Amino acid sequence: MGVHNLHLAAELARRLEQVRDQAAELAASRDRVVAGQDTERRRIQRNLHDGVQQEIVALSARAGLVRQQLLRGDPAAADGLADMQRDLASTLEDVREIAYAIHPPVLSDRALLEAIEAQSSRVALPMAKPARMPPRRGQAREISRPG
């Protein structure tokens, strides 16, 4: 009986060590996820501030110039409006790109795996795709449930 208890104690100690290792791995993984989210949030903020915001400020200034051209009857105003329209389309595409990076529509439309695959195609690093897994029961409720 004493030998059996000794084996049980050793097995318990081994399993406790495994649980501690798994908890440490989970904590490290969570820290990496949080750090990645913070990095991405700063990147999006920078893109909004340094990119889109500056484009909108420049478009606003150009709109004022084109307005003055229109008031003077300057025929170049039409070209200015056409240029602004192209730049607005480009700015709109930038905004869509940022919005897509924040929450890709494929995440809402399909599932996490498809969203990861869609985002991975935009990354310059090689990525291995995991095997496809069938959807879990109740998956739609899990995805749409507010966090």
LODREN-16872 format. One record per atom (N, C-alpha, C): atom name; x, y, z; residue in one letter; residue number from 0. Coordinates in Angstrom, 1 decimal. Example, Ala and Ser with C-alpha at 12.3 -4.5 7.8 and 13.67 -1.06 7.14 Angstrom:
2
 atom      X      Y      Z type seq
    N   13.2   -5.7    7.8    A   0
   CA   12.3   -4.5    7.8    A   0
    C   13.2   -3.3    7.8    A   0
    N   12.8   -2.2    7.1    S   1
   CA   13.7   -1.1    7.1    S   1
    C   12.9    0.0    7.9    S   1
END
This chain:
147
 atom      X      Y      Z type seq
    N    0.8   -1.2    0.0    M   0
   CA    0.0    0.0    0.0    M   0
    C    0.9    1.3    0.0    M   0
    N    1.9    1.2    0.8    G   1
   CA    2.8    2.4    0.8    G   1
    C    3.5    2.7   -0.5    G   1
    N    3.9    1.6   -1.2    V   2
   CA    4.5    1.7   -2.6    V   2
    C    3.4    2.3   -3.5    V   2
    N    2.2    1.9   -3.4    H   3
   CA    1.1    2.3   -4.3    H   3
    C    0.9    3.8   -4.1    H   3
    N    0.9    4.2   -2.8    N   4
   CA    0.7    5.6   -2.4    N   4
    C    1.9    6.5   -3.0    N   4
    N    3.0    5.9   -2.9    L   5
   CA    4.2    6.6   -3.4    L   5
    C    4.1    6.9   -4.9    L   5
    N    3.7    5.8   -5.6    H   6
   CA    3.5    6.0   -7.1    H   6
    C    2.4    7.0   -7.4    H   6
    N    1.3    6.9   -6.6    L   7
   CA    0.2    7.9   -6.8    L   7
    C    0.7    9.3   -6.5    L   7
    N    1.5    9.5   -5.5    A   8
   CA    2.0   10.8   -5.2    A   8
    C    3.0   11.3   -6.3    A   8
    N    3.8   10.4   -6.8    A   9
   CA    4.7   10.8   -7.9    A   9
    C    3.9   11.2   -9.2    A   9
    N    2.8   10.4   -9.4    E  10
   CA    2.0   10.7  -10.6    E  10
    C    1.3   12.0  -10.4    E  10
    N    0.8   12.3   -9.2    L  11
   CA    0.1   13.5   -8.9    L  11
    C    1.1   14.7   -9.1    L  11
    N    2.3   14.5   -8.6    A  12
   CA    3.3   15.6   -8.7    A  12
    C    3.6   15.8  -10.2    A  12
    N    3.8   14.8  -11.0    R  13
   CA    4.1   14.9  -12.4    R  13
    C    2.9   15.6  -13.1    R  13
    N    1.7   15.3  -12.8    R  14
   CA    0.6   15.9  -13.5    R  14
    C    0.4   17.4  -13.0    R  14
    N    0.7   17.7  -11.8    L  15
   CA    0.6   19.0  -11.3    L  15
    C    1.7   19.9  -12.0    L  15
    N    2.8   19.3  -12.3    E  16
   CA    3.9   20.0  -13.0    E  16
    C    3.4   20.3  -14.4    E  16
    N    2.7   19.3  -15.1    Q  17
   CA    2.2   19.5  -16.4    Q  17
    C    1.2   20.6  -16.4    Q  17
    N    0.3   20.7  -15.4    V  18
   CA   -0.7   21.7  -15.3    V  18
    C    0.0   23.1  -15.2    V  18
    N    1.0   23.1  -14.3    R  19
   CA    1.7   24.4  -14.2    R  19
    C    2.4   24.8  -15.5    R  19
    N    3.0   23.9  -16.2    D  20
   CA    3.6   24.2  -17.5    D  20
    C    2.5   24.7  -18.5    D  20
    N    1.4   24.0  -18.5    Q  21
   CA    0.3   24.4  -19.4    Q  21
    C   -0.2   25.8  -19.0    Q  21
    N   -0.3   26.1  -17.7    A  22
   CA   -0.8   27.4  -17.3    A  22
    C    0.2   28.5  -17.7    A  22
    N    1.5   28.2  -17.6    A  23
   CA    2.5   29.1  -18.0    A  23
    C    2.5   29.4  -19.5    A  23
    N    2.3   28.3  -20.3    E  24
   CA    2.2   28.4  -21.7    E  24
    C    1.0   29.2  -22.1    E  24
    N   -0.2   29.0  -21.4    L  25
   CA   -1.4   29.8  -21.7    L  25
    C   -1.2   31.2  -21.3    L  25
    N   -0.5   31.5  -20.2    A  26
   CA   -0.3   32.9  -19.8    A  26
    C    0.6   33.6  -20.9    A  26
    N    1.7   32.9  -21.3    A  27
   CA    2.6   33.5  -22.3    A  27
    C    1.8   33.7  -23.7    A  27
    N    1.0   32.7  -24.0    S  28
   CA    0.2   32.9  -25.2    S  28
    C   -0.8   34.1  -25.1    S  28
    N   -1.4   34.2  -24.0    R  29
   CA   -2.3   35.4  -23.8    R  29
    C   -1.5   36.7  -23.9    R  29
    N   -0.4   36.7  -23.3    D  30
   CA    0.5   37.9  -23.4    D  30
    C    0.8   38.3  -24.8    D  30
    N    1.2   37.2  -25.6    R  31
   CA    1.5   37.5  -27.0    R  31
    C    0.3   38.0  -27.8    R  31
    N   -0.9   37.4  -27.5    V  32
   CA   -2.1   37.9  -28.2    V  32
    C   -2.4   39.4  -27.8    V  32
    N   -2.3   39.7  -26.5    V  33
   CA   -2.5   41.1  -26.1    V  33
    C   -1.5   42.0  -26.7    V  33
    N   -0.3   41.6  -26.8    A  34
   CA    0.8   42.5  -27.4    A  34
    C    0.5   42.6  -28.9    A  34
    N    0.1   41.6  -29.5    G  35
   CA   -0.3   41.7  -30.9    G  35
    C   -1.4   42.6  -31.2    G  35
    N   -2.4   42.5  -30.3    Q  36
   CA   -3.6   43.4  -30.4    Q  36
    C   -3.2   44.9  -30.2    Q  36
    N   -2.4   45.1  -29.2    D  37
   CA   -1.9   46.5  -29.0    D  37
    C   -1.1   47.0  -30.2    D  37
    N   -0.2   46.2  -30.7    T  38
   CA    0.5   46.6  -31.9    T  38
    C   -0.4   46.9  -33.1    T  38
    N   -1.4   46.1  -33.3    E  39
   CA   -2.3   46.3  -34.4    E  39
    C   -3.1   47.5  -34.2    E  39
    N   -3.6   47.8  -32.9    R  40
   CA   -4.3   49.0  -32.6    R  40
    C   -3.5   50.2  -32.9    R  40
    N   -2.2   50.2  -32.5    R  41
   CA   -1.3   51.4  -32.8    R  41
    C   -1.1   51.6  -34.3    R  41
    N   -1.0   50.5  -35.0    R  42
   CA   -0.9   50.6  -36.5    R  42
    C   -2.1   51.2  -37.1    R  42
    N   -3.3   50.8  -36.7    I  43
   CA   -4.5   51.3  -37.2    I  43
    C   -4.6   52.8  -36.8    I  43
    N   -4.3   53.1  -35.6    Q  44
   CA   -4.3   54.5  -35.2    Q  44
    C   -3.4   55.4  -36.0    Q  44
    N   -2.2   54.9  -36.3    R  45
   CA   -1.2   55.6  -37.1    R  45
    C   -1.7   55.7  -38.5    R  45
    N   -2.3   54.7  -39.1    N  46
   CA   -2.9   54.7  -40.4    N  46
    C   -4.0   55.8  -40.5    N  46
    N   -4.8   55.8  -39.5    L  47
   CA   -5.9   56.8  -39.5    L  47
    C   -5.3   58.2  -39.4    L  47
    N   -4.4   58.4  -38.5    H  48
   CA   -3.9   59.8  -38.2    H  48
    C   -3.0   60.2  -39.3    H  48
    N   -2.0   59.4  -39.7    D  49
   CA   -1.0   59.8  -40.7    D  49
    C   -1.5   59.7  -42.1    D  49
    N   -2.4   58.8  -42.3    G  50
   CA   -2.9   58.5  -43.7    G  50
    C   -4.2   59.2  -44.0    G  50
    N   -5.3   58.6  -43.6    V  51
   CA   -6.6   59.0  -43.9    V  51
    C   -6.9   60.4  -43.5    V  51
    N   -6.5   60.7  -42.2    Q  52
   CA   -6.8   62.1  -41.7    Q  52
    C   -6.1   63.1  -42.6    Q  52
    N   -4.9   62.9  -42.9    Q  53
   CA   -4.1   63.9  -43.7    Q  53
    C   -4.7   64.0  -45.1    Q  53
    N   -5.2   62.8  -45.7    E  54
   CA   -5.8   62.9  -47.0    E  54
    C   -7.1   63.7  -47.0    E  54
    N   -7.8   63.6  -45.9    I  55
   CA   -9.1   64.3  -45.8    I  55
    C   -8.8   65.8  -45.6    I  55
    N   -7.8   66.2  -44.8    V  56
   CA   -7.4   67.6  -44.6    V  56
    C   -7.0   68.2  -46.0    V  56
    N   -6.2   67.4  -46.7    A  57
   CA   -5.7   67.9  -48.0    A  57
    C   -6.9   68.1  -49.0    A  57
    N   -7.8   67.1  -49.0    L  58
   CA   -9.0   67.2  -49.8    L  58
    C   -9.9   68.4  -49.5    L  58
    N  -10.0   68.7  -48.2    S  59
   CA  -10.8   69.8  -47.7    S  59
    C  -10.1   71.1  -48.3    S  59
    N   -8.8   71.2  -48.2    A  60
   CA   -8.2   72.4  -48.7    A  60
    C   -8.3   72.5  -50.2    A  60
    N   -8.2   71.4  -50.9    R  61
   CA   -8.4   71.5  -52.3    R  61
    C   -9.8   71.8  -52.7    R  61
    N  -10.8   71.4  -51.9    A  62
   CA  -12.2   71.7  -52.1    A  62
    C  -12.4   73.2  -52.1    A  62
    N  -11.7   73.9  -51.1    G  63
   CA  -11.8   75.3  -51.0    G  63
    C  -11.2   76.0  -52.2    G  63
    N  -10.1   75.5  -52.7    L  64
   CA   -9.5   76.1  -53.9    L  64
    C  -10.4   75.9  -55.1    L  64
    N  -11.0   74.7  -55.3    V  65
   CA  -11.9   74.4  -56.4    V  65
    C  -13.1   75.3  -56.3    V  65
    N  -13.6   75.5  -55.1    R  66
   CA  -14.7   76.4  -54.9    R  66
    C  -14.4   77.8  -55.4    R  66
    N  -13.2   78.3  -55.0    Q  67
   CA  -12.8   79.6  -55.5    Q  67
    C  -12.7   79.6  -57.0    Q  67
    N  -12.2   78.6  -57.6    Q  68
   CA  -12.2   78.5  -59.1    Q  68
    C  -13.6   78.6  -59.7    Q  68
    N  -14.5   77.8  -59.1    L  69
   CA  -15.9   77.8  -59.6    L  69
    C  -16.5   79.2  -59.5    L  69
    N  -16.2   79.9  -58.4    L  70
   CA  -16.8   81.2  -58.2    L  70
    C  -16.2   82.2  -59.2    L  70
    N  -15.0   82.0  -59.6    R  71
   CA  -14.4   82.9  -60.6    R  71
    C  -14.7   82.4  -62.1    R  71
    N  -15.4   81.3  -62.2    G  72
   CA  -15.7   80.8  -63.5    G  72
    C  -14.5   80.2  -64.2    G  72
    N  -13.5   79.8  -63.5    D  73
   CA  -12.3   79.2  -64.0    D  73
    C  -12.6   77.8  -64.6    D  73
    N  -12.3   77.5  -65.9    P  74
   CA  -12.6   76.2  -66.5    P  74
    C  -11.8   75.1  -65.9    P  74
    N  -10.7   75.4  -65.2    A  75
   CA   -9.9   74.4  -64.6    A  75
    C  -10.6   73.7  -63.4    A  75
    N  -11.7   74.3  -62.9    A  76
   CA  -12.4   73.8  -61.8    A  76
    C  -12.9   72.4  -62.1    A  76
    N  -13.3   72.1  -63.3    A  77
   CA  -13.8   70.8  -63.7    A  77
    C  -12.8   69.8  -63.5    A  77
    N  -11.5   70.1  -63.9    D  78
   CA  -10.4   69.2  -63.7    D  78
    C  -10.1   69.0  -62.2    D  78
    N  -10.2   70.0  -61.5    G  79
   CA  -10.0   70.0  -60.0    G  79
    C  -11.0   69.1  -59.4    G  79
    N  -12.2   69.2  -59.8    L  80
   CA  -13.3   68.3  -59.2    L  80
    C  -13.1   66.8  -59.6    L  80
    N  -12.6   66.6  -60.8    A  81
   CA  -12.3   65.2  -61.3    A  81
    C  -11.2   64.6  -60.5    A  81
    N  -10.2   65.4  -60.2    D  82
   CA   -9.0   65.0  -59.4    D  82
    C   -9.5   64.7  -58.0    D  82
    N  -10.3   65.6  -57.4    M  83
   CA  -10.8   65.3  -56.1    M  83
    C  -11.6   64.1  -56.0    M  83
    N  -12.5   63.8  -57.0    Q  84
   CA  -13.3   62.6  -57.0    Q  84
    C  -12.4   61.4  -57.0    Q  84
    N  -11.3   61.4  -57.8    R  85
   CA  -10.4   60.2  -57.8    R  85
    C   -9.8   60.1  -56.4    R  85
    N   -9.3   61.2  -55.9    D  86
   CA   -8.7   61.1  -54.5    D  86
    C   -9.7   60.7  -53.5    D  86
    N  -10.9   61.1  -53.6    L  87
   CA  -11.9   60.7  -52.6    L  87
    C  -12.2   59.2  -52.7    L  87
    N  -12.2   58.6  -53.9    A  88
   CA  -12.3   57.2  -54.1    A  88
    C  -11.2   56.4  -53.5    A  88
    N  -10.0   57.0  -53.7    S  89
   CA   -8.8   56.4  -53.1    S  89
    C   -8.8   56.4  -51.5    S  89
    N   -9.3   57.5  -51.0    T  90
   CA   -9.4   57.7  -49.5    T  90
    C  -10.5   56.7  -49.0    T  90
    N  -11.6   56.6  -49.7    L  91
   CA  -12.6   55.6  -49.3    L  91
    C  -12.0   54.2  -49.3    L  91
    N  -11.2   53.9  -50.3    E  92
   CA  -10.6   52.6  -50.3    E  92
    C   -9.7   52.4  -49.1    E  92
    N   -9.0   53.4  -48.7    D  93
   CA   -8.1   53.3  -47.5    D  93
    C   -8.9   53.1  -46.3    D  93
    N  -10.1   53.8  -46.2    V  94
   CA  -11.0   53.6  -45.0    V  94
    C  -11.5   52.2  -45.0    V  94
    N  -11.9   51.7  -46.1    R  95
   CA  -12.4   50.3  -46.2    R  95
    C  -11.3   49.3  -45.8    R  95
    N  -10.1   49.6  -46.2    E  96
   CA   -9.0   48.7  -45.9    E  96
    C   -8.8   48.6  -44.4    E  96
    N   -8.9   49.8  -43.7    I  97
   CA   -8.7   49.9  -42.3    I  97
    C   -9.9   49.2  -41.6    I  97
    N  -11.1   49.4  -42.1    A  98
   CA  -12.3   48.8  -41.5    A  98
    C  -12.2   47.3  -41.7    A  98
    N  -11.7   46.8  -42.8    Y  99
   CA  -11.5   45.4  -43.0    Y  99
    C  -10.5   44.8  -42.1    Y  99
    N   -9.4   45.5  -41.8    A 100
   CA   -8.4   45.0  -40.9    A 100
    C   -9.0   44.9  -39.5    A 100
    N   -9.9   45.8  -39.1    I 101
   CA  -10.4   45.8  -37.8    I 101
    C  -11.4   44.6  -37.6    I 101
    N  -12.3   44.4  -38.6    H 102
   CA  -13.2   43.3  -38.5    H 102
    C  -13.6   42.8  -39.9    H 102
    N  -12.8   41.8  -40.4    P 103
   CA  -13.1   41.4  -41.8    P 103
    C  -14.5   40.8  -41.9    P 103
    N  -15.2   41.2  -42.9    P 104
   CA  -16.6   40.7  -43.1    P 104
    C  -16.7   39.2  -43.1    P 104
    N  -15.6   38.6  -43.6    V 105
   CA  -15.7   37.1  -43.7    V 105
    C  -15.8   36.5  -42.3    V 105
    N  -15.4   37.2  -41.3    L 106
   CA  -15.5   36.7  -39.9    L 106
    C  -17.0   36.6  -39.5    L 106
    N  -17.8   37.6  -39.9    S 107
   CA  -19.2   37.6  -39.6    S 107
    C  -19.9   36.6  -40.5    S 107
    N  -19.5   36.6  -41.8    D 108
   CA  -20.2   35.8  -42.8    D 108
    C  -19.9   34.3  -42.7    D 108
    N  -18.7   34.0  -42.3    R 109
   CA  -18.4   32.6  -42.3    R 109
    C  -17.9   32.2  -40.9    R 109
    N  -16.6   32.0  -40.7    A 110
   CA  -16.1   31.6  -39.4    A 110
    C  -14.7   32.0  -39.2    A 110
    N  -14.1   31.7  -38.1    L 111
   CA  -12.8   32.2  -37.7    L 111
    C  -11.8   31.6  -38.7    L 111
    N  -11.9   30.3  -39.0    L 112
   CA  -10.8   29.7  -39.9    L 112
    C  -10.8   30.4  -41.3    L 112
    N  -11.9   30.7  -41.9    E 113
   CA  -12.0   31.4  -43.1    E 113
    C  -11.4   32.8  -43.0    E 113
    N  -11.7   33.5  -41.9    A 114
   CA  -11.2   34.8  -41.7    A 114
    C   -9.7   34.8  -41.5    A 114
    N   -9.2   33.8  -40.9    I 115
   CA   -7.7   33.7  -40.7    I 115
    C   -7.1   33.4  -42.1    I 115
    N   -7.7   32.6  -42.9    E 116
   CA   -7.2   32.3  -44.2    E 116
    C   -7.2   33.5  -45.1    E 116
    N   -8.3   34.3  -45.0    A 117
   CA   -8.4   35.5  -45.8    A 117
    C   -7.3   36.5  -45.4    A 117
    N   -7.1   36.7  -44.1    Q 118
   CA   -6.1   37.6  -43.6    Q 118
    C   -4.7   37.1  -43.9    Q 118
    N   -4.5   35.8  -43.9    S 119
   CA   -3.1   35.3  -44.1    S 119
    C   -2.7   35.5  -45.5    S 119
    N   -3.6   35.7  -46.4    S 120
   CA   -3.3   35.9  -47.8    S 120
    C   -2.7   37.3  -48.0    S 120
    N   -2.9   38.2  -47.0    R 121
   CA   -2.4   39.6  -47.0    R 121
    C   -1.1   39.7  -46.4    R 121
    N   -0.6   38.7  -45.7    V 122
   CA    0.7   38.7  -44.9    V 122
    C    1.8   38.2  -45.8    V 122
    N    2.9   38.9  -45.7    A 123
   CA    4.1   38.6  -46.6    A 123
    C    4.8   37.3  -46.1    A 123
    N    4.5   36.8  -44.9    L 124
   CA    5.2   35.6  -44.4    L 124
    C    4.5   34.4  -44.9    L 124
    N    5.2   33.3  -45.1    P 125
   CA    4.6   32.0  -45.5    P 125
    C    3.8   31.5  -44.3    P 125
    N    2.6   31.0  -44.6    M 126
   CA    1.8   30.4  -43.5    M 126
    C    1.3   29.0  -43.9    M 126
    N    1.2   28.1  -43.0    A 127
   CA    0.6   26.8  -43.3    A 127
    C   -0.8   26.9  -42.9    A 127
    N   -1.7   26.3  -43.7    K 128
   CA   -3.1   26.3  -43.5    K 128
    C   -3.4   25.1  -42.7    K 128
    N   -4.2   25.2  -41.6    P 129
   CA   -4.6   24.1  -40.8    P 129
    C   -5.6   23.2  -41.6    P 129
    N   -5.8   22.0  -41.2    A 130
   CA   -6.8   21.1  -41.8    A 130
    C   -8.2   21.7  -41.5    A 130
    N   -9.1   21.6  -42.4    R 131
   CA  -10.4   22.1  -42.3    R 131
    C  -11.1   21.2  -41.2    R 131
    N  -11.9   22.0  -40.4    M 132
   CA  -12.6   21.3  -39.4    M 132
    C  -14.1   21.6  -39.6    M 132
    N  -15.0   20.6  -39.4    P 133
   CA  -16.4   20.9  -39.5    P 133
    C  -16.9   21.9  -38.4    P 133
    N  -17.9   22.7  -38.7    P 134
   CA  -18.4   23.7  -37.7    P 134
    C  -18.9   22.9  -36.5    P 134
    N  -18.7   23.5  -35.4    R 135
   CA  -19.2   22.9  -34.1    R 135
    C  -20.7   23.3  -34.0    R 135
    N  -21.4   22.5  -33.3    R 136
   CA  -22.8   22.8  -33.0    R 136
    C  -22.9   24.1  -32.2    R 136
    N  -23.8   24.9  -32.6    G 137
   CA  -24.0   26.2  -31.9    G 137
    C  -23.0   27.2  -32.2    G 137
    N  -22.2   27.0  -33.3    Q 138
   CA  -21.1   27.9  -33.6    Q 138
    C  -21.6   29.3  -33.9    Q 138
    N  -22.7   29.4  -34.6    A 139
   CA  -23.2   30.7  -35.0    A 139
    C  -23.6   31.5  -33.7    A 139
    N  -24.1   30.9  -32.7    R 140
   CA  -24.4   31.6  -31.5    R 140
    C  -23.2   32.1  -30.8    R 140
    N  -22.1   31.2  -30.9    E 141
   CA  -20.9   31.6  -30.2    E 141
    C  -20.3   32.8  -30.9    E 141
    N  -20.3   32.9  -32.2    I 142
   CA  -19.6   34.0  -32.9    I 142
    C  -20.4   35.3  -32.7    I 142
    N  -21.8   35.2  -32.7    S 143
   CA  -22.5   36.4  -32.6    S 143
    C  -22.8   36.9  -31.2    S 143
    N  -22.4   36.0  -30.2    R 144
   CA  -22.7   36.4  -28.8    R 144
    C  -21.8   37.6  -28.4    R 144
    N  -22.4   38.7  -27.9    P 145
   CA  -21.5   39.8  -27.5    P 145
    C  -20.6   39.4  -26.4    P 145
    N  -19.4   40.0  -26.5    G 146
   CA  -18.3   39.6  -25.5    G 146
    C  -18.4   40.4  -24.4    G 146
END
